[in-house]
């Protein structure tokens, strides 16, 4: 009889353990949850904030501004979802362009010639760009004027205007955290597009511009200039830049 009782006790223990396990499992959250899958970064991470995804009126989640794209999103959809970059409307004016400078810097990687800016600008080690000119450093800040060229670091679009918009968004990587764009000028240039804009970050601002131009290479060339308000006397040089970028000939 002892053997029988021992057998019944063992069976009862197994049943109790199974019931307890079932209760515990039913109270645990389901860990198999569908999560958004992001693609590997196609460009350096943005210096701006990374808001959480939001739902559009259609119920479709928007990608994080400044982050890599989730599958199914285009580069332009990511641009339009980025609160740091406003829509470029027809109300943005053109600017008058001055005569191009005769003193140039040749960038054979982009196929572009760009102005050699006057003092206090000076040439500097170009890496990771292909040419670089800078203004002198200032005490108490790391910000200073920067003028660079390089092959287009973003995805080329069918429209030169859209390509320039993506390039301008990319330049926020080279401005302080929290920077936002306000458009000042937009217009076509020979074999490309030009944008001039104000970049705000806290109580400070910079003036900046991009010129995207087809220099006959595998990718268009990008010329990018930015000058902080602490060196506002050189804001006039931004006009020299956008007026002077041209194809090497």
Residue, then its C-alpha position, 0 to 999 in steps of 0.5 A: x500500500x505504501x508503494x501505491x500511496x507514494x505513486x499517488x503523491x508523486x502524480x499529485x505533485x506533478x499535477x500541482x506543478x503543471x497547474x502552477x506553471x500554467x498560471x505563471x506563464x499566463x500572467x507573463x507578458x507576451x515577449x514576441x511583439x512586432x517591433x519596427x525594423x530599421x535599416x543600417x545607417x546610410x549617413x552619419x547620425x543627425x546632431x538633432x533630437x530624435x523624437x519618437x515615431x508618430x502616427x499619421x492620419x492614415x495610421x502609418x508610423x513616421x520614421x524618427x527624424x534624423x534616423x536611418x529609414x525603416x523599410x518602405x520609407x523613401x528619403x523624401x518621406x523621412x525629410x517631410x517627417x523631420x520637424x527640423x526642416x520646414x517645407x520649401x514653399x513657393x514663397x521662398x524668394x530667389x537672391x541676386x547672384x554676384x559675378x563669380x570670383x576669379x580666384x578658385x579652388x579646384x576639386x577634381x573629385x567632384x568636378x567643381x571649381x569653388x571660390x577661394x575666399x578672401x582673408x580671414x578665410x584660410x585653407x585647412x586639412x580637408x578630410x573627411x571632405x575634399x576641400x575645406x576653408x575655415x575662419x579663425x577659431x574664437x575664444x569660448x566656442x568651437x563654432x567657426x565659419x566652414x566652407x567645404x566640398x565633397x561628393x554628395x553624401x546623401x541619396x540623389x533624387x530625380x529633382x535637383x531641388x529635392x537633392x539639395x533639400x536632402x543635402x541641407x538636412x544632412x548639414x544639420x550634422x555639422x551644427x549644434x544639437x537642436x538646430x533647425x532650418x529656416x529657408x531664406x533663398x532657393x533657386x536653380x543654378x546651372x546643372x543643379x540647385x542652390x539653397x540659402x538658410x538660417x540655422x537656429x540653435x537656442x539663442x544663437x544662429x548661423x547662416x548657411x548654404x548648399x549648392x548641389x551641382x553635376x560636375x560630370x562625376x558618378x555623383x553630384x558635387x556638394x558645396x556647403x558653407x556655414x557661418x555662425x552669428x559670432x562671425x556675422x561679418x563674413x555672412x557676405x561670403x555666403x553670397x560669394x560661395x553660391x555665386x561662384x560654384x561652377x563646373x570645372x572646365 
